[in-house]
């Protein structure tokens, strides 16, 4: 029987791995996570203030909601906003579904083949939400405040996971620790800011266009958006590491 061999990702091929670097990554990940937990209240408070500022720019009224404990000793005040009532605008959900479906069909020819399935993610998510509203219940199972609670829990766990992703995928390379910490810090800072922008955009969309968009924002603006920027930062970090190692090899030669 032939043994199947799974080749490593091309970004990891021809790279030199050292066990000491792996230990270095584990230590760095532990220290960064301890720092994030220690300063968790301050980070989430800054995140909440940033969301409030973006909502103010969008003209969305908000008020302070309940306190959510995301980790032991780490909590954040949720934001409470309103959303469009479809009972006053019964045609809006069908208009949104029809418009997004038409745009997806028209844009299919011009969109690259790998991205074509993503075009139908919007009408598919809206269709699922509309089916729920018409068949199961005329009220969505959670409000914008509940959406914030789900968002903060998911993002907090992701922030604690990011150092370990880099520890296993980037810190194992024999490059200066300063380069490693720079890219990890840049990733975390970008993650904090991008999370605040996405949450504010989601709440503003619910306010102006209704709860039909909640499922889409949780999937596309949640897991998918996180995955894309993590891959982007990892690729950039690996590119800089490859440049450093190539330059070092030239100096030795």
One Martini backbone bead per residue (centre of mass of N, CA, C, O) as a GRO file, in nm:
protein
  253
    1UNK     BB    1   0.096   0.037   0.023
    2UNK     BB    2   0.063   0.360  -0.022
    3UNK     BB    3   0.205   0.643   0.109
    4UNK     BB    4   0.081   0.931   0.214
    5UNK     BB    5   0.202   1.258   0.128
    6UNK     BB    6   0.210   1.568   0.288
    7UNK     BB    7   0.284   1.859   0.183
    8UNK     BB    8   0.401   2.142   0.252
    9UNK     BB    9   0.385   2.449   0.258
   10UNK     BB   10   0.549   2.666   0.049
   11UNK     BB   11   0.638   2.863   0.288
   12UNK     BB   12   0.804   2.601   0.434
   13UNK     BB   13   0.999   2.552   0.223
   14UNK     BB   14   1.339   2.558   0.273
   15UNK     BB   15   1.333   2.577   0.581
   16UNK     BB   16   1.473   2.644   0.892
   17UNK     BB   17   1.460   2.439   1.182
   18UNK     BB   18   1.432   2.507   1.543
   19UNK     BB   19   1.370   2.412   1.860
   20UNK     BB   20   1.433   2.684   1.999
   21UNK     BB   21   1.218   2.845   1.838
   22UNK     BB   22   0.974   2.693   1.945
   23UNK     BB   23   1.019   2.770   2.240
   24UNK     BB   24   1.007   3.072   2.188
   25UNK     BB   25   0.711   3.071   2.091
   26UNK     BB   26   0.580   2.964   2.350
   27UNK     BB   27   0.675   3.189   2.536
   28UNK     BB   28   0.552   3.425   2.378
   29UNK     BB   29   0.257   3.328   2.387
   30UNK     BB   30   0.228   3.328   2.694
   31UNK     BB   31   0.300   3.628   2.745
   32UNK     BB   32   0.085   3.755   2.561
   33UNK     BB   33  -0.162   3.628   2.700
   34UNK     BB   34  -0.108   3.751   2.977
   35UNK     BB   35  -0.128   4.043   2.878
   36UNK     BB   36  -0.419   4.028   2.766
   37UNK     BB   37  -0.552   3.953   3.035
   38UNK     BB   38  -0.443   4.186   3.210
   39UNK     BB   39  -0.552   4.403   2.966
   40UNK     BB   40  -0.852   4.334   2.890
   41UNK     BB   41  -1.023   4.576   2.991
   42UNK     BB   42  -0.874   4.794   2.824
   43UNK     BB   43  -0.914   4.674   2.543
   44UNK     BB   44  -1.229   4.659   2.550
   45UNK     BB   45  -1.271   4.957   2.609
   46UNK     BB   46  -1.141   5.061   2.351
   47UNK     BB   47  -1.321   4.905   2.158
   48UNK     BB   48  -1.590   5.033   2.249
   49UNK     BB   49  -1.513   5.329   2.186
   50UNK     BB   50  -1.467   5.283   1.885
   51UNK     BB   51  -1.754   5.193   1.819
   52UNK     BB   52  -1.892   5.451   1.916
   53UNK     BB   53  -1.755   5.639   1.711
   54UNK     BB   54  -1.859   5.498   1.453
   55UNK     BB   55  -2.162   5.528   1.520
   56UNK     BB   56  -2.161   5.835   1.525
   57UNK     BB   57  -2.079   5.869   1.226
   58UNK     BB   58  -2.348   5.693   1.134
   59UNK     BB   59  -2.601   5.783   1.316
   60UNK     BB   60  -2.611   5.586   1.574
   61UNK     BB   61  -2.791   5.493   1.830
   62UNK     BB   62  -2.684   5.445   2.177
   63UNK     BB   63  -2.645   5.214   2.460
   64UNK     BB   64  -2.586   5.083   2.757
   65UNK     BB   65  -2.554   4.767   2.858
   66UNK     BB   66  -2.456   4.490   2.956
   67UNK     BB   67  -2.243   4.285   3.132
   68UNK     BB   68  -1.955   4.101   3.005
   69UNK     BB   69  -1.800   3.788   3.070
   70UNK     BB   70  -1.529   3.653   2.890
   71UNK     BB   71  -1.345   3.638   3.147
   72UNK     BB   72  -1.179   3.603   3.422
   73UNK     BB   73  -1.181   3.945   3.503
   74UNK     BB   74  -1.320   3.995   3.211
   75UNK     BB   75  -1.493   4.282   3.082
   76UNK     BB   76  -1.788   4.419   2.899
   77UNK     BB   77  -1.975   4.668   2.756
   78UNK     BB   78  -2.255   4.669   2.595
   79UNK     BB   79  -2.436   4.746   2.302
   80UNK     BB   80  -2.741   4.932   2.236
   81UNK     BB   81  -2.947   4.882   1.955
   82UNK     BB   82  -3.131   4.927   1.679
   83UNK     BB   83  -3.380   4.802   1.440
   84UNK     BB   84  -3.542   4.737   1.170
   85UNK     BB   85  -3.887   4.719   1.110
   86UNK     BB   86  -4.066   4.495   0.906
   87UNK     BB   87  -4.363   4.576   0.972
   88UNK     BB   88  -4.322   4.867   0.837
   89UNK     BB   89  -4.128   4.700   0.605
   90UNK     BB   90  -4.218   4.430   0.419
   91UNK     BB   91  -4.034   4.473   0.142
   92UNK     BB   92  -3.734   4.480   0.220
   93UNK     BB   93  -3.637   4.182   0.226
   94UNK     BB   94  -3.704   4.124  -0.076
   95UNK     BB   95  -3.526   4.347  -0.193
   96UNK     BB   96  -3.255   4.247  -0.085
   97UNK     BB   97  -3.261   3.967  -0.215
   98UNK     BB   98  -3.299   4.053  -0.513
   99UNK     BB   99  -3.052   4.241  -0.539
  100UNK     BB  100  -2.824   4.041  -0.457
  101UNK     BB  101  -2.893   3.825  -0.671
  102UNK     BB  102  -2.854   4.003  -0.922
  103UNK     BB  103  -2.558   4.087  -0.863
  104UNK     BB  104  -2.444   3.799  -0.864
  105UNK     BB  105  -2.518   3.727  -1.156
  106UNK     BB  106  -2.375   3.971  -1.297
  107UNK     BB  107  -2.081   3.917  -1.145
  108UNK     BB  108  -1.991   3.629  -1.239
  109UNK     BB  109  -1.823   3.688  -1.504
  110UNK     BB  110  -1.609   3.898  -1.360
  111UNK     BB  111  -1.540   3.691  -1.164
  112UNK     BB  112  -1.339   3.494  -1.027
  113UNK     BB  113  -1.364   3.164  -0.985
  114UNK     BB  114  -1.284   3.135  -0.673
  115UNK     BB  115  -1.509   3.380  -0.598
  116UNK     BB  116  -1.799   3.295  -0.682
  117UNK     BB  117  -1.921   3.165  -0.423
  118UNK     BB  118  -1.919   3.443  -0.261
  119UNK     BB  119  -2.150   3.590  -0.412
  120UNK     BB  120  -2.379   3.385  -0.278
  121UNK     BB  121  -2.361   3.450   0.029
  122UNK     BB  122  -2.561   3.677   0.058
  123UNK     BB  123  -2.833   3.556  -0.053
  124UNK     BB  124  -2.819   3.302   0.123
  125UNK     BB  125  -2.829   3.437   0.404
  126UNK     BB  126  -3.090   3.598   0.350
  127UNK     BB  127  -3.269   3.352   0.285
  128UNK     BB  128  -3.243   3.213   0.561
  129UNK     BB  129  -3.354   3.449   0.729
  130UNK     BB  130  -3.627   3.475   0.581
  131UNK     BB  131  -3.725   3.189   0.641
  132UNK     BB  132  -3.732   3.225   0.945
  133UNK     BB  133  -3.935   3.469   0.952
  134UNK     BB  134  -4.173   3.309   0.791
  135UNK     BB  135  -4.174   3.014   0.944
  136UNK     BB  136  -4.088   3.042   1.252
  137UNK     BB  137  -4.021   3.368   1.307
  138UNK     BB  138  -4.069   3.724   1.316
  139UNK     BB  139  -3.826   3.691   1.519
  140UNK     BB  140  -3.526   3.713   1.610
  141UNK     BB  141  -3.321   3.538   1.840
  142UNK     BB  142  -3.149   3.813   1.826
  143UNK     BB  143  -2.993   4.099   1.917
  144UNK     BB  144  -2.749   4.335   1.905
  145UNK     BB  145  -2.649   4.265   2.191
  146UNK     BB  146  -2.607   3.962   2.135
  147UNK     BB  147  -2.410   4.004   1.905
  148UNK     BB  148  -2.191   4.134   2.080
  149UNK     BB  149  -2.144   3.892   2.263
  150UNK     BB  150  -2.053   3.696   2.045
  151UNK     BB  151  -1.824   3.871   1.935
  152UNK     BB  152  -1.646   3.903   2.194
  153UNK     BB  153  -1.592   3.609   2.241
  154UNK     BB  154  -1.461   3.536   1.969
  155UNK     BB  155  -1.235   3.757   1.967
  156UNK     BB  156  -1.094   3.684   2.231
  157UNK     BB  157  -1.012   3.395   2.151
  158UNK     BB  158  -0.853   3.481   1.902
  159UNK     BB  159  -0.637   3.660   2.041
  160UNK     BB  160  -0.525   3.411   2.207
  161UNK     BB  161  -0.453   3.240   1.938
  162UNK     BB  162  -0.250   3.401   1.761
  163UNK     BB  163   0.026   3.342   1.903
  164UNK     BB  164   0.011   3.030   1.832
  165UNK     BB  165   0.012   3.052   1.530
  166UNK     BB  166   0.293   3.195   1.519
  167UNK     BB  167   0.455   2.986   1.682
  168UNK     BB  168   0.411   2.749   1.457
  169UNK     BB  169   0.458   2.937   1.172
  170UNK     BB  170   0.712   3.161   1.259
  171UNK     BB  171   0.901   3.117   1.519
  172UNK     BB  172   1.065   2.866   1.388
  173UNK     BB  173   1.239   3.070   1.262
  174UNK     BB  174   1.577   3.199   1.193
  175UNK     BB  175   1.491   3.489   1.322
  176UNK     BB  176   1.452   3.764   1.462
  177UNK     BB  177   1.265   3.855   1.734
  178UNK     BB  178   1.182   4.135   1.631
  179UNK     BB  179   1.035   4.035   1.375
  180UNK     BB  180   0.828   3.860   1.517
  181UNK     BB  181   0.702   4.078   1.709
  182UNK     BB  182   0.615   4.275   1.495
  183UNK     BB  183   0.404   4.089   1.348
  184UNK     BB  184   0.237   4.021   1.598
  185UNK     BB  185   0.164   4.313   1.674
  186UNK     BB  186   0.034   4.393   1.405
  187UNK     BB  187  -0.187   4.179   1.414
  188UNK     BB  188  -0.325   4.268   1.680
  189UNK     BB  189  -0.385   4.562   1.610
  190UNK     BB  190  -0.551   4.500   1.359
  191UNK     BB  191  -0.760   4.323   1.501
  192UNK     BB  192  -0.880   4.538   1.684
  193UNK     BB  193  -0.962   4.749   1.469
  194UNK     BB  194  -1.121   4.562   1.270
  195UNK     BB  195  -1.331   4.473   1.478
  196UNK     BB  196  -1.457   4.752   1.533
  197UNK     BB  197  -1.544   4.813   1.243
  198UNK     BB  198  -1.725   4.563   1.199
  199UNK     BB  199  -1.921   4.604   1.435
  200UNK     BB  200  -2.022   4.884   1.351
  201UNK     BB  201  -2.124   4.799   1.072
  202UNK     BB  202  -2.330   4.594   1.171
  203UNK     BB  203  -2.503   4.783   1.352
  204UNK     BB  204  -2.570   4.985   1.124
  205UNK     BB  205  -2.713   4.781   0.940
  206UNK     BB  206  -2.937   4.701   1.138
  207UNK     BB  207  -3.054   4.988   1.169
  208UNK     BB  208  -3.116   5.037   0.846
  209UNK     BB  209  -3.184   4.705   0.742
  210UNK     BB  210  -3.186   4.496   0.961
  211UNK     BB  211  -3.177   4.148   1.077
  212UNK     BB  212  -3.116   3.997   0.803
  213UNK     BB  213  -2.781   4.052   0.836
  214UNK     BB  214  -2.663   3.882   1.072
  215UNK     BB  215  -2.564   3.617   0.943
  216UNK     BB  216  -2.368   3.744   0.743
  217UNK     BB  217  -2.185   3.898   0.948
  218UNK     BB  218  -2.098   3.649   1.110
  219UNK     BB  219  -1.961   3.504   0.869
  220UNK     BB  220  -1.813   3.721   0.685
  221UNK     BB  221  -1.728   3.933   0.931
  222UNK     BB  222  -1.598   3.703   1.087
  223UNK     BB  223  -1.445   3.433   1.005
  224UNK     BB  224  -1.358   3.517   0.718
  225UNK     BB  225  -1.208   3.783   0.788
  226UNK     BB  226  -1.007   3.656   0.983
  227UNK     BB  227  -0.876   3.456   0.787
  228UNK     BB  228  -0.767   3.662   0.577
  229UNK     BB  229  -0.575   3.835   0.763
  230UNK     BB  230  -0.404   3.605   0.868
  231UNK     BB  231  -0.294   3.513   0.594
  232UNK     BB  232  -0.172   3.785   0.512
  233UNK     BB  233   0.028   3.817   0.751
  234UNK     BB  234   0.174   3.552   0.712
  235UNK     BB  235   0.280   3.610   0.426
  236UNK     BB  236   0.440   3.865   0.496
  237UNK     BB  237   0.622   3.739   0.712
  238UNK     BB  238   0.747   3.520   0.526
  239UNK     BB  239   0.870   3.715   0.322
  240UNK     BB  240   1.063   3.859   0.522
  241UNK     BB  241   1.209   3.604   0.612
  242UNK     BB  242   1.318   3.524   0.332
  243UNK     BB  243   1.484   3.781   0.289
  244UNK     BB  244   1.670   3.748   0.531
  245UNK     BB  245   1.786   3.465   0.460
  246UNK     BB  246   1.898   3.544   0.182
  247UNK     BB  247   2.090   3.766   0.283
  248UNK     BB  248   2.249   3.583   0.476
  249UNK     BB  249   2.351   3.386   0.258
  250UNK     BB  250   2.509   3.597   0.092
  251UNK     BB  251   2.710   3.676   0.317
  252UNK     BB  252   2.839   3.391   0.351
  253UNK     BB  253   2.927   3.376   0.039
   0.00000   0.00000   0.00000
